[in-house]
Amino acid sequence: MLEKLAKQTAVYGISTIAVRFLSYLLTPYYTRIFGQETYGIVTYVYALIPLALTLLTMGMESSYFRFSGKADAAGGDVAAAKRRLFATTWGITSLAAALFFGAVLLFRNGISQWMGPDYVAHPEYVVWVGAIILFDVWSCIPFSRLREQGRALTFVGLKALSVVLNVVLAVAFGAAGLFSTDFGVGWVLVANLAASVVTWGAVLCTVDRTLPRIDRALLAAVFAYSLPLLIGGLAGTANEFIDRLMIYSLAPVNAGAQLGVYGAITKIAVVMMLFYQMYRLAAEPFFLSNFRKSDFVQMNAAALKYYVMVSMVIFLGIALFRDLFALIVGRDFREGIFILPVVLGANVLTGVWLNLSFWYKREERTWLAIVVTGAGLAAIVAFGGWLIPRWGYYGAAWARLGSETVMVAVSWWLNRRFFPTPYAWPRIGEFVAVALAAFFAAEWFTVLAGNKIAGYAFNILVFAGYVAYLVHRERIDLGAMLRAVLKRGER
């Protein structure tokens, strides 16, 4: 069964990497045409959008996966049950998004005053952001349906359509000189909105003529499952992006510029987040299916070990060569590259507690999500309030790492208390410890050698040595893996 998860992860992975690579082309582009403070406006807006998406989707994605699995287990007219589930979850999220957009239109001036002087001067920014959120929410459940059906290529193809259109429009607007007009970074939002509208129109072609229609009895059952996920999701999303908002409010000097640098550097951690995203896209519907408890426990334990192995390889690959990755962003933003290892460490921990969350979603004890993400939110507010006024965006990076550490610790305790799972913690700890030791050894050698070329050569040896260590420690048969891949390619 783990082979199925690996296959789905690979399908999402290869295509997602290609799509996200196109998307992240906007980072080097924007950081070369905008200054630090102007790019800070973009970073601030895109820190708020995920919070609104989490609120308006109301945890219905996980609910859709879980109740689809229950429909399969119940038997009978499974297709009709899934259509009713799809229509209901799509209907309630679409209604919530429409009401939200109406409120944004009515209160755009008040919202812009709350967001700050850059938005008071352009309250229309708020309306464009509200419209992006509207169409993204309308598309959310149809995309979840594609994942539940295992239609990974269709899912990624439509996502690619959105990204390509966004990139093409952004570059076209820049070439036309529109970013230099009074509307300025508003054209970033226009490009995003156009991509969202076209993607929504395209994903409608996959719904098989099903219309959003709310079944109240079904909604009550689904919402009872999803409400804790909504609350926990809000806390989790706030935890993921509140560091940006705290920089804007608490940084001792040049808050807008610091936010711009921080936003650009976090984008460099693209490979780690790509791996996390492709794993989540495959693992969420996989682990919320109706496996026997013994099968679920074994697969979840093994999946976490392999997730950490791959994550630490990615961590070293980026952290050891971060000076090269810094070339992705504009020259004015590279000053913050020293925070990259801390950001990468936080991203690794995000995937760890994602693995530790599947059991309570499967067991329908979703209220525990509130405990985990609530602890993380409290931690980042406490750490951020302490560190950001002292260290600026460097403090924000450490606050994020501290928050993710707290969520892993709480998740570990809850799992140990309510659903003991035989995770290979000693082996996982060993993988992390060896990777960190390799990283610090490389840092020490680079300082001692005082030569970048020698440092890069040593880093290559360290990276190759770590990969060899993992292969030997886990007795991975690379030849068998290669033969399996070639055999599939011949089919």
Secondary structure, 3 states (H helix, E strand, C coil): CHHHHHHHHHHHHHHHHHHHHHHHCHHHHHHHHCCHHHHHHHHHHHHHHHHHHHHHHCCHHHHHHHHHHHHHHHCCCHHHHHHHHHHHHHHHHHHHHHHHHHHHHHCHHHHHHHHCHHHHCCCHHHHHHHHHHHHHHHHHHHHHHHHHCCCHHHHHHHHHHHHHHHHHHHHHHHHCCHHHCCCCCHHHHHHHHHHHHHHHHHHHHHCCCCCCCCCHHHHHHHHHHHHHHHHHHHHHHHHHHHHHHHHHHHCCCCHHHHHHHHHHHHHHCHHHHHHHHHHHHHHHHHHCCCCCHHHHHHHHHHHHHHHHHHHHHHHHHHHCCHHHHHHHCCHHHHHHHHHHHHHHHHHHHHHHHHHCCHHHHHCCCCCHHHHHHHHHHHHHHHHHHHHHHHHCHHHHHHHHHHHHHHHHHHHHHHHHHHCCCCCCHHHHHHHHHHHHHHHHHHHHHHHHHCCHHHHHHHHHHHHHHHHHHHHHHCCCCHHHHHHHHHHHHHC
